Amino acid sequence: MKVTQTKLPGVLLLEPRRFGDDRGFFSESWNRKTLSEHGIDTDFVQDNHSVSAAVNTVRGLHFQSPPHAQAKLVRCGRGRLFDVAVDIRKGSPTFGQWVGYELSFENGLQLLIPEGFLHGFATRDPETEIIYKCSDYYAPECDGAVRFDDPDLAIDWGLSGDAILSDKDANAPLMAQFDSPFTYGERS
Ligand SMILES: Cc1cn([C@H]2C[C@H](O)[C@@H](COP(=O)(O)OP(=O)(O)O[C@H]3O[C@H](C)C(=O)[C@H](O)[C@H]3O)O2)c(=O)[nH]c1=O
């Protein structure tokens, strides 16, 4: 397992080992002990899985507020996507900053996103599948969103056309209208 720090402390890029042979490959997509050896002891309780049929589908930017904030471990099961994390912890030195990485079936990369961050992705292939572990259960009453194209965030999604959005995402607030429930240095 290769673990790379990103410019947002706490957001990590992981590359599990792949064992290739004539049949294809084998990889441990998640191993608690392996992650713990890298200092990652997030307790995941729910796996999510979605497929987006069209290219340029954007899901996000989402979060769950405390007491059901979620850390996520994201991977791409099929196709390609651009995965984004945004720091929304008030008082954080990197508040409002984002990182994005292309995760694909081919590259096998994973993104670890702590609590206190927005998460979203844009698909780059048809029928792209995302699979991600969450550190708390779905709590719709704590569900929140920020516009993916917020001008203050200025995320470069690498879209090749208009974004395909859910109604929720199309009507999400901008950062300027949003009071984050997260504070840097506080357990959420
Ligand atoms: C997130 C979630 C949703 N649902 C139900 C609720 C809706 O009836 C349906 C679709 O939900 P939604 O449109 O919120 O799905 P996405 O737009 O893919 O949202 C996700 O996209 C971004 C990328 C995320 O990181 C979050 O996990 C999540 O917000 O699934 C559940 O039953 N359990 C869940 O954990």
The ligand as an SDF file (V2000), in Angstrom:
LIG
                    3D

 35 37  0  0  0  0  0  0  0  0999 V2000
  -25.9960    8.9310    0.4100 C   0  0  0  0  0  0  0  0  0  0  0  0
  -27.1330    7.9690    0.6280 C   0  0  0  0  0  0  0  0  0  0  0  0
  -28.2960    8.0630   -0.1230 C   0  0  0  0  0  0  0  0  0  0  0  0
  -29.3100    7.1570    0.0910 N   0  0  0  0  0  0  0  0  0  0  0  0
  -30.5030    7.2740   -0.7500 C   0  0  0  0  0  0  0  0  0  0  0  0
  -31.1950    8.6200   -0.6780 C   0  0  0  0  0  0  0  0  0  0  0  0
  -31.7280    8.8500   -2.0550 C   0  0  0  0  0  0  0  0  0  0  0  0
  -33.0690    8.3390   -2.1520 O   0  0  0  0  0  0  0  0  0  0  0  0
  -30.8250    8.0290   -2.9720 C   0  0  0  0  0  0  0  0  0  0  0  0
  -29.8670    8.8670   -3.7760 C   0  0  0  0  0  0  0  0  0  0  0  0
  -29.1960    9.7230   -2.8520 O   0  0  0  0  0  0  0  0  0  0  0  0
  -28.3380   10.9430   -3.3810 P   0  0  0  0  0  0  0  0  0  0  0  0
  -29.0400   11.5670   -4.5540 O   0  0  0  0  0  0  0  0  0  0  0  0
  -28.0060   11.8100   -2.1930 O   0  0  0  0  0  0  0  0  0  0  0  0
  -27.0310   10.2040   -3.9150 O   0  0  0  0  0  0  0  0  0  0  0  0
  -25.6880   10.9470   -4.3810 P   0  0  0  0  0  0  0  0  0  0  0  0
  -26.0190   12.1840   -5.1500 O   0  0  0  0  0  0  0  0  0  0  0  0
  -24.8540    9.9080   -5.0130 O   0  0  0  0  0  0  0  0  0  0  0  0
  -25.0550   11.4100   -3.0120 O   0  0  0  0  0  0  0  0  0  0  0  0
  -23.8080   10.9430   -2.5580 C   0  0  0  0  0  0  0  0  0  0  0  0
  -22.8510   11.5970   -3.3420 O   0  0  0  0  0  0  0  0  0  0  0  0
  -21.6570   12.0580   -2.7580 C   0  0  0  0  0  0  0  0  0  0  0  0
  -20.5560   11.8300   -3.7420 C   0  0  0  0  0  0  0  0  0  0  0  0
  -21.3330   11.5610   -1.4190 C   0  0  0  0  0  0  0  0  0  0  0  0
  -20.1740   11.5430   -1.0060 O   0  0  0  0  0  0  0  0  0  0  0  0
  -22.4170   11.1780   -0.5070 C   0  0  0  0  0  0  0  0  0  0  0  0
  -22.2150    9.8630    0.0010 O   0  0  0  0  0  0  0  0  0  0  0  0
  -23.7640   11.2400   -1.0810 C   0  0  0  0  0  0  0  0  0  0  0  0
  -24.2690   12.5280   -0.8180 O   0  0  0  0  0  0  0  0  0  0  0  0
  -30.0890    7.1440   -2.1080 O   0  0  0  0  0  0  0  0  0  0  0  0
  -29.2180    6.1610    1.0360 C   0  0  0  0  0  0  0  0  0  0  0  0
  -30.1540    5.3720    1.2200 O   0  0  0  0  0  0  0  0  0  0  0  0
  -28.0800    6.0620    1.7920 N   0  0  0  0  0  0  0  0  0  0  0  0
  -27.0270    6.9310    1.6240 C   0  0  0  0  0  0  0  0  0  0  0  0
  -25.9990    6.7930    2.3370 O   0  0  0  0  0  0  0  0  0  0  0  0
  1  2  1  0
  2  3  2  0
  2 34  1  0
  3  4  1  0
  4  5  1  0
  4 31  1  0
  5  6  1  0
  5 30  1  0
  6  7  1  0
  7  8  1  0
  7  9  1  0
  9 10  1  0
  9 30  1  0
 10 11  1  0
 11 12  1  0
 12 13  2  0
 12 14  1  0
 12 15  1  0
 15 16  1  0
 16 17  2  0
 16 18  1  0
 16 19  1  0
 19 20  1  0
 20 21  1  0
 20 28  1  0
 21 22  1  0
 22 23  1  0
 22 24  1  0
 24 25  2  0
 24 26  1  0
 26 27  1  0
 26 28  1  0
 28 29  1  0
 31 32  2  0
 31 33  1  0
 33 34  1  0
 34 35  2  0
M  END
$$$$
